[in-house]
Amino acid sequence: MTDIIVRTFHLNGAFLRAAEHISLPQGLTPSWWQVLGGVLDEPRSVADIARDMGMARQSVQRTADLLVEKGLAEYLPNPAHARAKLIRPSPTGWKAIRGMTEAQHAFTNRVAARFDDAELAAVADLMSRLAVVLAEDEGSVRTIG
């Protein structure tokens, strides 16, 4: 398990470097892209984005505020919760996201071509199962130390 954790950290770094190459030409950072990516299909609250992406709510809030400040996103009233606004990409944010499409597809196609569909499906399945186990175990991790 330790080997998987170390390799995951390594992969995270490699994915972040790739995300920088894809997002920076469009004026985004990887974290801005990640938060915008969480609201492409529909507006969501900061708490919902954080939960869906496995991120800290405070981190998503800081990023969302920056996106709004930079004109890449906008807040909307939330009919379900007066204080928890919804966030969505602004027209400028959509333009930045669309501007990354070609580079992002080229990257994923280039990397995916090195594996067959069954290998990629197996990795995705294992990652999903591992995420469930980690979520179930999260309470016991907090009691260590």
DSSP file (Angstrom, degrees, kcal/mol; ACC not computed):
  #  RESIDUE AA STRUCTURE BP1 BP2  ACC     N-H-->O    O-->H-N    N-H-->O    O-->H-N    TCO  KAPPA ALPHA  PHI   PSI    X-CA   Y-CA   Z-CA
    1    1 A M     >        0   0    0      0, 0.0     4,-2.4     0, 0.0     5,-0.2   0.000 360.0 360.0 360.0 -39.5    0.0    0.0    0.0
    2    2 A T  H  >  +     0   0    0      1,-0.2     4,-2.6     2,-0.2     5,-0.2   0.903 360.0  53.4 -59.8 -40.4    2.9    2.4    0.8
    3    3 A D  H  > S+     0   0    0      1,-0.2     4,-2.5     2,-0.2    -1,-0.2   0.895 108.1  50.3 -61.4 -40.0    4.2    1.8   -2.7
    4    4 A I  H  > S+     0   0    0      2,-0.2     4,-2.3     1,-0.2    -1,-0.2   0.915 110.4  50.0 -63.9 -42.5    0.8    2.8   -4.2
    5    5 A I  H  X S+     0   0    0     -4,-2.4     4,-2.3     2,-0.2    -2,-0.2   0.944 112.0  46.7 -61.7 -48.4    0.7    5.9   -2.1
    6    6 A V  H  X S+     0   0    0     -4,-2.6     4,-2.1     1,-0.2    -2,-0.2   0.914 113.6  48.5 -61.2 -43.4    4.2    7.0   -3.2
    7    7 A R  H  X S+     0   0    0     -4,-2.5     4,-2.8     1,-0.2    -1,-0.2   0.852 109.0  54.3 -65.9 -33.7    3.4    6.3   -6.8
    8    8 A T  H  X S+     0   0    0     -4,-2.3     4,-2.9     2,-0.2    -2,-0.2   0.915 107.4  49.8 -65.8 -42.6    0.2    8.2   -6.5
    9    9 A F  H  X S+     0   0    0     -4,-2.3     4,-2.1     2,-0.2    -2,-0.2   0.924 112.1  48.8 -59.2 -43.6    2.1   11.2   -5.2
   10   10 A H  H  X S+     0   0    0     -4,-2.1     4,-2.2     2,-0.2    -2,-0.2   0.930 112.5  47.3 -62.0 -46.4    4.5   10.9   -8.2
   11   11 A L  H  X S+     0   0    0     -4,-2.8     4,-3.1     1,-0.2     5,-0.2   0.897 108.3  55.6 -62.1 -40.8    1.5   10.6  -10.6
   12   12 A N  H  X S+     0   0    0     -4,-2.9     4,-2.4     1,-0.2    -1,-0.2   0.923 108.5  48.2 -58.4 -43.9   -0.1   13.6   -9.0
   13   13 A G  H  X S+     0   0    0     -4,-2.1     4,-2.2     2,-0.2    -1,-0.2   0.914 112.4  48.5 -62.0 -42.8    3.0   15.7   -9.6
   14   14 A A  H  X S+     0   0    0     -4,-2.2     4,-2.2     1,-0.2    -2,-0.2   0.910 112.3  48.3 -65.3 -41.9    3.2   14.5  -13.2
   15   15 A F  H  X S+     0   0    0     -4,-3.1     4,-2.7     2,-0.2    -1,-0.2   0.886 110.4  51.9 -65.5 -37.8   -0.5   15.3  -13.8
   16   16 A L  H  X S+     0   0    0     -4,-2.4     4,-2.1    -5,-0.2    -2,-0.2   0.897 108.9  50.3 -65.7 -39.1   -0.1   18.7  -12.3
   17   17 A R  H  X S+     0   0    0     -4,-2.2     4,-1.9     2,-0.2    -2,-0.2   0.919 112.5  46.8 -64.0 -42.1    2.9   19.5  -14.6
   18   18 A A  H  X S+     0   0    0     -4,-2.2     4,-1.9     1,-0.2    -2,-0.2   0.913 110.3  53.4 -63.6 -41.9    0.8   18.4  -17.6
   19   19 A A  H  X S+     0   0    0     -4,-2.7     4,-3.1     1,-0.2     5,-0.3   0.868 106.0  53.8 -62.0 -36.4   -2.1   20.5  -16.3
   20   20 A E  H  X S+     0   0    0     -4,-2.1     4,-2.4     1,-0.2    -1,-0.2   0.936 108.1  49.0 -62.4 -45.8    0.2   23.5  -16.1
   21   21 A H  H  < S+     0   0    0     -4,-1.9    -1,-0.2     1,-0.2    -2,-0.2   0.848 118.2  41.1 -62.5 -33.4    1.3   23.1  -19.8
   22   22 A I  H  < S+     0   0    0     -4,-1.9     4,-0.2    -5,-0.1    -2,-0.2   0.887 123.3  35.0 -81.0 -41.2   -2.3   22.8  -20.8
   23   23 A S  H ><>S+     0   0    0     -4,-3.1     5,-1.9    -5,-0.2     3,-1.6   0.844 101.6  68.9 -88.7 -35.3   -3.9   25.5  -18.7
   24   24 A L  G ><5S+     0   0    0     -4,-2.4     3,-2.1    -5,-0.3    -1,-0.2   0.863  93.1  58.9 -58.8 -39.2   -1.3   28.3  -18.4
   25   25 A P  G 3 5S+     0   0    0      0, 0.0    -1,-0.3     0, 0.0    -2,-0.1   0.758 107.4  50.0 -61.2 -20.0   -1.5   29.4  -22.1
   26   26 A Q  G < 5S-     0   0    0     -3,-1.6    -2,-0.2    -4,-0.2     3,-0.1   0.306 124.3-103.7 -98.3   8.3   -5.2   30.1  -21.4
   27   27 A G  T < 5S+     0   0    0     -3,-2.1     2,-0.3     1,-0.3    -3,-0.2   0.700  84.0 117.3  79.7  19.5   -4.5   32.1  -18.3
   28   28 A L      < -     0   0    0     -5,-1.9    -1,-0.3    -8,-0.1    -2,-0.2  -0.790  54.9-140.6-114.0 159.4   -5.5   29.4  -15.9
   29   29 A T     >  -     0   0    0     -2,-0.3     4,-2.6    -3,-0.1     5,-0.2  -0.731  35.9-104.6-104.4 165.0   -3.7   27.5  -13.2
   30   30 A P  H  > S+     0   0    0      0, 0.0     4,-2.4     0, 0.0     5,-0.1   0.897 122.9  49.5 -57.1 -39.4   -4.3   23.8  -12.6
   31   31 A S  H  > S+     0   0    0      2,-0.2     4,-2.1     1,-0.2     5,-0.2   0.874 110.2  49.9 -70.0 -35.1   -6.3   24.5   -9.5
   32   32 A W  H  > S+     0   0    0      2,-0.2     4,-2.8     1,-0.2     5,-0.2   0.928 111.8  49.1 -64.5 -43.1   -8.4   27.1  -11.3
   33   33 A W  H  X S+     0   0    0     -4,-2.6     4,-2.8     1,-0.2    -2,-0.2   0.906 109.4  52.9 -60.2 -42.8   -9.1   24.6  -14.0
   34   34 A Q  H  X S+     0   0    0     -4,-2.4     4,-1.0     2,-0.2    -1,-0.2   0.919 112.1  43.5 -61.7 -45.1  -10.0   22.0  -11.4
   35   35 A V  H >< S+     0   0    0     -4,-2.1     3,-0.7     2,-0.2     4,-0.3   0.929 115.2  48.2 -69.0 -44.0  -12.6   24.2   -9.8
   36   36 A L  H >< S+     0   0    0     -4,-2.8     3,-1.9     1,-0.2    -2,-0.2   0.901 107.2  58.2 -60.2 -38.8  -14.0   25.4  -13.1
   37   37 A G  H >< S+     0   0    0     -4,-2.8     3,-0.8     1,-0.3     4,-0.3   0.776  97.2  62.5 -61.0 -26.1  -14.1   21.8  -14.2
   38   38 A G  T << S+     0   0    0     -4,-1.0    -1,-0.3    -3,-0.7    -2,-0.2   0.560 110.3  37.9 -75.9  -7.8  -16.4   21.1  -11.2
   39   39 A V  T <  S+     0   0    0     -3,-1.9    -1,-0.2    -4,-0.3    -2,-0.2   0.150  80.6 105.0-129.4  19.4  -19.1   23.4  -12.6
   40   40 A L  S <  S+     0   0    0     -3,-0.8    -2,-0.1     1,-0.2    -3,-0.1   0.860  88.5  40.3 -70.3 -34.0  -19.0   22.9  -16.3
   41   41 A D  S    S-     0   0    0      1,-0.3    -1,-0.2    -4,-0.3    -2,-0.1   0.805 134.4 -15.1 -86.1 -28.7  -22.2   20.8  -16.3
   42   42 A E  S    S-     0   0    0     -4,-0.1    -1,-0.3    45,-0.1    45,-0.1  -0.959  78.5 -86.0-166.3 153.2  -24.1   22.9  -13.8
   43   43 A P        -     0   0    0      0, 0.0     2,-0.3     0, 0.0    45,-0.2  -0.371  49.9-178.2 -62.5 144.7  -23.5   25.6  -11.2
   44   44 A R  E     -A   87   0A   0     43,-1.5    43,-2.5    -2,-0.0     2,-0.1  -0.940  27.6-104.3-140.0 161.5  -22.6   24.2   -7.8
   45   45 A S  E  >  -A   86   0A   0     -2,-0.3     4,-2.3    41,-0.2     5,-0.2  -0.443  36.1-110.4 -79.2 161.5  -21.8   25.5   -4.3
   46   46 A V  H  > S+     0   0    0     39,-0.6     4,-2.7     1,-0.2     5,-0.2   0.901 120.4  53.5 -57.9 -42.7  -18.2   25.7   -3.1
   47   47 A A  H  > S+     0   0    0      1,-0.2     4,-2.4     2,-0.2    -1,-0.2   0.898 108.5  49.2 -62.2 -40.6  -19.0   22.9   -0.6
   48   48 A D  H  > S+     0   0    0      2,-0.2     4,-2.7     1,-0.2    -1,-0.2   0.914 111.6  48.6 -65.3 -42.6  -20.4   20.7   -3.4
   49   49 A I  H  X S+     0   0    0     -4,-2.3     4,-2.6     2,-0.2     6,-0.2   0.941 111.9  49.7 -61.3 -47.2  -17.3   21.3   -5.5
   50   50 A A  H  X>S+     0   0    0     -4,-2.7     5,-2.3     1,-0.2     4,-1.1   0.920 113.2  46.0 -58.7 -45.6  -15.0   20.5   -2.6
   51   51 A R  H  <5S+     0   0    0     -4,-2.4     3,-0.4     1,-0.2    -1,-0.2   0.931 114.6  46.9 -64.3 -46.2  -16.9   17.3   -1.8
   52   52 A D  H  <5S+     0   0    0     -4,-2.7    -2,-0.2     1,-0.2    -1,-0.2   0.855 119.6  39.5 -64.3 -35.7  -16.9   16.1   -5.5
   53   53 A M  H  <5S-     0   0    0     -4,-2.6    -1,-0.2    -5,-0.2    -2,-0.2   0.499 107.5-119.9 -94.8  -5.2  -13.2   16.9   -6.0
   54   54 A G  T  <5 +     0   0    0     -4,-1.1     2,-0.2    -3,-0.4    -3,-0.2   0.858  68.6 134.5  69.4  34.5  -12.0   15.7   -2.7
   55   55 A M      < -     0   0    0     -5,-2.3     2,-0.3    -6,-0.2    -1,-0.2  -0.692  64.7 -91.5-113.0 164.9  -10.6   19.1   -1.8
   56   56 A A     >  -     0   0    0     -2,-0.2     4,-2.2     1,-0.1     5,-0.2  -0.583  30.9-132.9 -73.9 136.4  -10.8   21.3    1.3
   57   57 A R  H  > S+     0   0    0     -2,-0.3     4,-2.6     1,-0.2     5,-0.2   0.884 106.1  54.6 -57.9 -40.1  -13.7   23.7    1.3
   58   58 A Q  H  > S+     0   0    0      1,-0.2     4,-2.3     2,-0.2    -1,-0.2   0.890 107.4  50.1 -63.1 -39.3  -11.5   26.6    2.3
   59   59 A S  H  > S+     0   0    0      2,-0.2     4,-2.3     1,-0.2    -1,-0.2   0.921 111.8  47.3 -64.5 -44.4   -9.2   25.9   -0.6
   60   60 A V  H  X S+     0   0    0     -4,-2.2     4,-3.1     1,-0.2    -2,-0.2   0.890 110.4  53.7 -64.6 -38.3  -12.1   25.8   -3.1
   61   61 A Q  H  X S+     0   0    0     -4,-2.6     4,-2.6     2,-0.2    -2,-0.2   0.926 109.3  47.4 -62.6 -44.4  -13.5   29.0   -1.6
   62   62 A R  H  X S+     0   0    0     -4,-2.3     4,-2.0     2,-0.2    -1,-0.2   0.921 115.2  46.0 -61.8 -43.4  -10.2   30.9   -2.1
   63   63 A T  H  X S+     0   0    0     -4,-2.3     4,-2.7     2,-0.2    -2,-0.2   0.920 112.0  50.5 -66.4 -43.8   -9.9   29.6   -5.7
   64   64 A A  H  X S+     0   0    0     -4,-3.1     4,-2.4     1,-0.2     5,-0.2   0.918 110.0  50.5 -60.7 -43.6  -13.6   30.4   -6.4
   65   65 A D  H  X S+     0   0    0     -4,-2.6     4,-2.6     1,-0.2    -1,-0.2   0.905 111.5  48.5 -61.1 -41.1  -13.1   34.0   -5.1
   66   66 A L  H  X S+     0   0    0     -4,-2.0     4,-2.6     2,-0.2     6,-0.2   0.910 109.6  52.1 -64.5 -42.8  -10.0   34.4   -7.3
   67   67 A L  H  <>S+     0   0    0     -4,-2.7     5,-2.7     2,-0.2     6,-1.2   0.905 112.6  45.0 -60.4 -41.6  -11.9   33.1  -10.3
   68   68 A V  H ><5S+     0   0    0     -4,-2.4     3,-1.3     4,-0.2    -2,-0.2   0.928 112.4  51.5 -67.2 -44.8  -14.7   35.6   -9.7
   69   69 A E  H 3<5S+     0   0    0     -4,-2.6    -2,-0.2     1,-0.3    -1,-0.2   0.872 111.4  47.9 -58.5 -38.5  -12.1   38.4   -9.1
   70   70 A K  T 3<5S-     0   0    0     -4,-2.6    -1,-0.3    -5,-0.1    -2,-0.2   0.477 116.8-114.2 -83.0  -2.6  -10.3   37.6  -12.4
   71   71 A G  T < 5S+     0   0    0     -3,-1.3    21,-0.4    -4,-0.3    22,-0.4   0.662  87.3 114.0  80.2  16.0  -13.6   37.5  -14.3
   72   72 A L  S   <S+     0   0    0     -5,-2.7    18,-1.8    -6,-0.2     2,-0.3   0.587  80.5  18.1 -94.4 -12.9  -13.4   33.7  -15.1
   73   73 A A  E     -B   89   0A   0     -6,-1.2     2,-0.3    16,-0.3    -2,-0.2  -0.935  66.2-147.6-148.1 168.7  -16.4   32.7  -13.0
   74   74 A E  E     -B   88   0A   0     14,-2.7    14,-2.0    -2,-0.3     2,-0.3  -0.995  15.9-123.6-143.1 149.2  -19.4   34.3  -11.4
   75   75 A Y  E     -B   87   0A   0     -2,-0.3    12,-0.2    12,-0.2    10,-0.0  -0.688  25.5-168.2 -90.4 146.1  -21.5   33.7   -8.3
   76   76 A L  E     -B   86   0A   0     10,-2.8    10,-2.5    -2,-0.3     2,-0.0  -0.924  32.3 -93.2-126.9 153.4  -25.3   33.1   -8.6
   77   77 A P        -     0   0    0      0, 0.0     5,-0.1     0, 0.0     8,-0.1  -0.389  35.9-136.6 -62.3 146.4  -27.9   33.0   -5.9
   78   78 A N    >   -     0   0    0      3,-0.4     3,-1.1     4,-0.2     6,-0.1  -0.921   9.3-161.4-108.2 109.8  -28.6   29.6   -4.5
   79   79 A P  T 3  S+     0   0    0      0, 0.0     3,-0.2     0, 0.0    -1,-0.1   0.759  92.3  52.0 -62.4 -22.6  -32.3   28.9   -4.1
   80   80 A A  T 3  S+     0   0    0      1,-0.3     2,-0.3     4,-0.1    -2,-0.0   0.655 122.9  20.9 -87.0 -16.3  -31.5   26.0   -1.7
   81   81 A H    <   -     0   0    0     -3,-1.1    -3,-0.4     3,-0.2    -1,-0.3  -0.861  63.0-152.4-157.8 114.6  -29.3   28.0    0.6
   82   82 A A  S    S+     0   0    0     -2,-0.3    -4,-0.2     1,-0.2    -1,-0.1   0.839  97.1  36.1 -61.0 -37.2  -29.2   31.8    1.0
   83   83 A R  S    S+     0   0    0      1,-0.2     2,-1.3    -6,-0.1    -1,-0.2   0.754 101.2  75.5 -91.4 -24.5  -25.6   32.1    2.1
   84   84 A A  S    S-     0   0    0     -6,-0.1    -3,-0.2    -3,-0.1    -1,-0.2  -0.687  74.7-160.3 -92.5  88.9  -24.0   29.4    0.0
   85   85 A K        -     0   0    0     -2,-1.3   -39,-0.6     1,-0.1     2,-0.3  -0.184  13.8-119.8 -64.2 158.9  -23.9   30.9   -3.5
   86   86 A L  E     -AB  45  76A   0    -10,-2.5   -10,-2.8   -41,-0.2     2,-0.4  -0.692  23.7-148.8 -93.9 153.9  -23.5   28.9   -6.6
   87   87 A I  E     +AB  44  75A   0    -43,-2.5   -43,-1.5    -2,-0.3   -12,-0.2  -0.958  20.0 166.6-124.7 145.3  -20.6   29.3   -8.9
   88   88 A R  E     - B   0  74A   0    -14,-2.0   -14,-2.7    -2,-0.4   -48,-0.1  -0.972  43.1 -86.0-147.4 159.4  -20.4   28.9  -12.7
   89   89 A P  E     - B   0  73A   0      0, 0.0   -16,-0.3     0, 0.0   -17,-0.1  -0.399  39.9-135.0 -65.2 143.7  -17.9   29.8  -15.4
   90   90 A S     >  -     0   0    0    -18,-1.8     4,-2.7    -2,-0.1     5,-0.2  -0.380  36.6 -92.8 -82.5 173.1  -18.3   33.3  -16.9
   91   91 A P  H  > S+     0   0    0      0, 0.0     4,-2.0     0, 0.0     5,-0.1   0.891 132.1  50.8 -54.7 -38.2  -18.1   33.8  -20.7
   92   92 A T  H  > S+     0   0    0    -21,-0.4     4,-2.0     2,-0.2   -20,-0.2   0.888 109.2  50.5 -66.3 -39.1  -14.4   34.5  -20.2
   93   93 A G  H  > S+     0   0    0    -22,-0.4     4,-2.4     2,-0.2    -1,-0.2   0.903 109.4  50.6 -64.7 -41.7  -14.0   31.3  -18.2
   94   94 A W  H  X S+     0   0    0     -4,-2.7     4,-2.9     1,-0.2     5,-0.2   0.897 108.3  52.9 -62.3 -39.7  -15.8   29.3  -20.9
   95   95 A K  H  X S+     0   0    0     -4,-2.0     4,-2.0    -5,-0.2    -1,-0.2   0.913 109.7  48.2 -62.3 -42.1  -13.5   30.7  -23.5
   96   96 A A  H  X S+     0   0    0     -4,-2.0     4,-0.8     2,-0.2    -2,-0.2   0.916 112.5  48.5 -64.3 -43.3  -10.4   29.6  -21.5
   97   97 A I  H >X S+     0   0    0     -4,-2.4     3,-1.0     1,-0.2     4,-0.6   0.934 112.5  47.7 -62.8 -46.3  -11.8   26.1  -21.0
   98   98 A R  H >< S+     0   0    0     -4,-2.9     3,-1.0     1,-0.2     4,-0.5   0.854 105.9  60.4 -63.0 -33.7  -12.6   25.8  -24.7
   99   99 A G  H 3< S+     0   0    0     -4,-2.0     4,-0.3     1,-0.2    -1,-0.2   0.720 104.1  50.0 -66.6 -20.8   -9.1   27.1  -25.5
  100  100 A M  H <X S+     0   0    0     -3,-1.0     4,-2.9    -4,-0.8     5,-0.3   0.586  85.3  91.8 -90.3 -11.6   -7.6   24.1  -23.6
  101  101 A T  H <X S+     0   0    0     -3,-1.0     4,-2.8    -4,-0.6     5,-0.3   0.890  85.6  46.3 -55.7 -48.6   -9.7   21.4  -25.3
  102  102 A E  H  > S+     0   0    0     -4,-0.5     4,-2.4     1,-0.2    -1,-0.2   0.934 116.5  44.0 -62.7 -46.3   -7.3   20.7  -28.2
  103  103 A A  H  > S+     0   0    0     -4,-0.3     4,-2.3     2,-0.2    -1,-0.2   0.890 114.7  49.8 -66.5 -38.8   -4.2   20.5  -25.9
  104  104 A Q  H  X S+     0   0    0     -4,-2.9     4,-2.6     2,-0.2     5,-0.2   0.923 112.7  46.1 -66.9 -44.3   -6.0   18.4  -23.3
  105  105 A H  H  X S+     0   0    0     -4,-2.8     4,-2.7    -5,-0.3     5,-0.3   0.901 111.6  52.0 -65.3 -40.2   -7.4   15.9  -25.9
  106  106 A A  H  X S+     0   0    0     -4,-2.4     4,-2.3    -5,-0.3    -2,-0.2   0.926 111.9  47.2 -61.3 -43.7   -3.9   15.6  -27.5
  107  107 A F  H  X S+     0   0    0     -4,-2.3     4,-2.5     2,-0.2     5,-0.3   0.959 115.0  43.7 -61.9 -52.6   -2.4   14.9  -24.1
  108  108 A T  H  X S+     0   0    0     -4,-2.6     4,-2.8     1,-0.2     5,-0.2   0.893 115.6  48.4 -65.1 -38.3   -5.0   12.3  -23.0
  109  109 A N  H  X S+     0   0    0     -4,-2.7     4,-1.8    -5,-0.2    -1,-0.2   0.909 111.7  50.0 -66.0 -40.9   -5.0   10.6  -26.4
  110  110 A R  H  < S+     0   0    0     -4,-2.3     4,-0.3    -5,-0.3    -2,-0.2   0.914 117.3  39.9 -63.6 -43.9   -1.1   10.5  -26.5
  111  111 A V  H >< S+     0   0    0     -4,-2.5     3,-1.6     1,-0.2    -2,-0.2   0.927 114.5  51.8 -72.5 -44.9   -0.9    8.9  -23.0
  112  112 A A  H >< S+     0   0    0     -4,-2.8     3,-2.0     1,-0.3    -1,-0.2   0.807  96.5  69.2 -63.2 -29.6   -3.9    6.6  -23.5
  113  113 A A  T 3< S+     0   0    0     -4,-1.8    -1,-0.3     1,-0.3    -2,-0.2   0.695  89.5  64.5 -63.2 -17.6   -2.5    5.2  -26.7
  114  114 A R  T <  S+     0   0    0     -3,-1.6     2,-0.3    -4,-0.3    -1,-0.3   0.493 105.6  48.4 -83.4  -3.6    0.3    3.6  -24.7
  115  115 A F  S <  S-     0   0    0     -3,-2.0     2,-0.2    -4,-0.1     0, 0.0  -0.917  83.3-117.3-133.0 156.3   -2.3    1.3  -22.9
  116  116 A D     >  -     0   0    0     -2,-0.3     4,-2.0     1,-0.1     3,-0.4  -0.562  35.2-106.0 -90.6 165.6   -5.2   -0.9  -24.0
  117  117 A D  H  > S+     0   0    0      1,-0.2     4,-2.5     2,-0.2     5,-0.2   0.851 118.4  55.4 -58.8 -37.8   -8.8   -0.1  -23.0
  118  118 A A  H  > S+     0   0    0      2,-0.2     4,-2.3     1,-0.2    -1,-0.2   0.895 107.2  49.8 -64.7 -39.7   -8.9   -3.0  -20.5
  119  119 A E  H  > S+     0   0    0     -3,-0.4     4,-2.3     2,-0.2    -2,-0.2   0.941 112.7  46.3 -63.6 -46.7   -5.8   -1.7  -18.7
  120  120 A L  H  X S+     0   0    0     -4,-2.0     4,-2.5     1,-0.2    -2,-0.2   0.902 112.9  49.8 -63.9 -40.6   -7.2    1.8  -18.4
  121  121 A A  H  X S+     0   0    0     -4,-2.5     4,-2.5    -5,-0.2    -1,-0.2   0.896 110.3  51.0 -64.1 -40.0  -10.6    0.4  -17.3
  122  122 A A  H  X S+     0   0    0     -4,-2.3     4,-2.6     2,-0.2    -2,-0.2   0.910 111.3  47.3 -65.0 -42.1   -8.9   -1.7  -14.6
  123  123 A V  H  X S+     0   0    0     -4,-2.3     4,-2.7     2,-0.2    -2,-0.2   0.932 112.7  49.0 -64.4 -45.3   -6.9    1.2  -13.3
  124  124 A A  H  X S+     0   0    0     -4,-2.5     4,-2.2     2,-0.2    -2,-0.2   0.905 112.6  48.5 -61.1 -41.5  -10.0    3.4  -13.2
  125  125 A D  H  X S+     0   0    0     -4,-2.5     4,-2.5     2,-0.2    -2,-0.2   0.934 112.4  47.5 -64.3 -46.8  -12.0    0.7  -11.4
  126  126 A L  H  X S+     0   0    0     -4,-2.6     4,-2.8     1,-0.2    -2,-0.2   0.908 111.2  51.2 -62.6 -41.6   -9.3    0.1   -8.8
  127  127 A M  H  X S+     0   0    0     -4,-2.7     4,-2.3     2,-0.2    -1,-0.2   0.911 110.5  49.4 -62.0 -41.7   -8.9    3.8   -8.2
  128  128 A S  H  X S+     0   0    0     -4,-2.2     4,-1.8     2,-0.2    -2,-0.2   0.928 113.0  46.3 -62.8 -45.3  -12.7    4.2   -7.6
  129  129 A R  H  X S+     0   0    0     -4,-2.5     4,-2.2     1,-0.2    -2,-0.2   0.905 111.9  51.1 -64.8 -40.9  -12.7    1.2   -5.2
  130  130 A L  H  X S+     0   0    0     -4,-2.8     4,-2.7     1,-0.2    -1,-0.2   0.894 107.3  53.9 -63.2 -39.9   -9.7    2.6   -3.4
  131  131 A A  H  X S+     0   0    0     -4,-2.3     4,-2.3     2,-0.2    -1,-0.2   0.890 108.1  50.0 -61.8 -39.7  -11.4    6.0   -3.0
  132  132 A V  H  X S+     0   0    0     -4,-1.8     4,-2.3     2,-0.2    -2,-0.2   0.938 111.6  47.6 -63.4 -46.9  -14.4    4.3   -1.4
  133  133 A V  H  X S+     0   0    0     -4,-2.2     4,-1.8     1,-0.2    -2,-0.2   0.917 112.5  49.3 -61.6 -43.3  -12.2    2.4    1.0
  134  134 A L  H  X S+     0   0    0     -4,-2.7     4,-0.8     1,-0.2    -1,-0.2   0.899 110.0  50.9 -64.1 -39.8  -10.3    5.6    1.9
  135  135 A A  H >< S+     0   0    0     -4,-2.3     3,-0.6     1,-0.2     4,-0.3   0.903 111.2  48.7 -63.1 -40.4  -13.5    7.5    2.4
  136  136 A E  H 3< S+     0   0    0     -4,-2.3     3,-0.4     1,-0.2    -1,-0.2   0.833 115.2  44.9 -66.7 -32.2  -14.8    4.8    4.8
  137  137 A D  H >X S+     0   0    0     -4,-1.8     4,-1.5     1,-0.2     3,-0.9   0.493  83.4 100.0 -90.1  -5.3  -11.5    4.8    6.7
  138  138 A E  H <X S+     0   0    0     -4,-0.8     4,-1.4    -3,-0.6    -1,-0.2   0.839  77.3  55.8 -55.5 -38.9  -11.1    8.5    7.0
  139  139 A G  H 3> S+     0   0    0     -3,-0.4     4,-0.6    -4,-0.3    -1,-0.3   0.870 106.3  49.9 -62.5 -37.7  -12.4    8.7   10.5
  140  140 A S  H X4 S+     0   0    0     -3,-0.9     3,-0.5     1,-0.2     4,-0.4   0.808 104.2  59.2 -73.5 -27.9   -9.9    6.3   11.8
  141  141 A V  H >< S+     0   0    0     -4,-1.5     3,-1.3     1,-0.2    -1,-0.2   0.883 101.0  56.2 -65.3 -37.2   -7.0    8.2   10.2
  142  142 A R  H 3< S+     0   0    0     -4,-1.4    -1,-0.2     1,-0.3    -2,-0.2   0.718 100.7  58.7 -67.8 -20.1   -8.0   11.3   12.2
  143  143 A T  T << S+     0   0    0     -4,-0.6     2,-0.3    -3,-0.5    -1,-0.3   0.563  82.0 104.0 -87.4  -6.7   -7.6    9.4   15.4
  144  144 A I    <         0   0    0     -3,-1.3    -3,-0.0    -4,-0.4     0, 0.0  -0.562 360.0 360.0 -76.1 135.5   -3.9    8.5   14.8
  145  145 A G              0   0    0     -2,-0.3    -1,-0.2     0, 0.0    -2,-0.1   0.447 360.0 360.0  89.7 360.0   -1.4   10.5   16.8
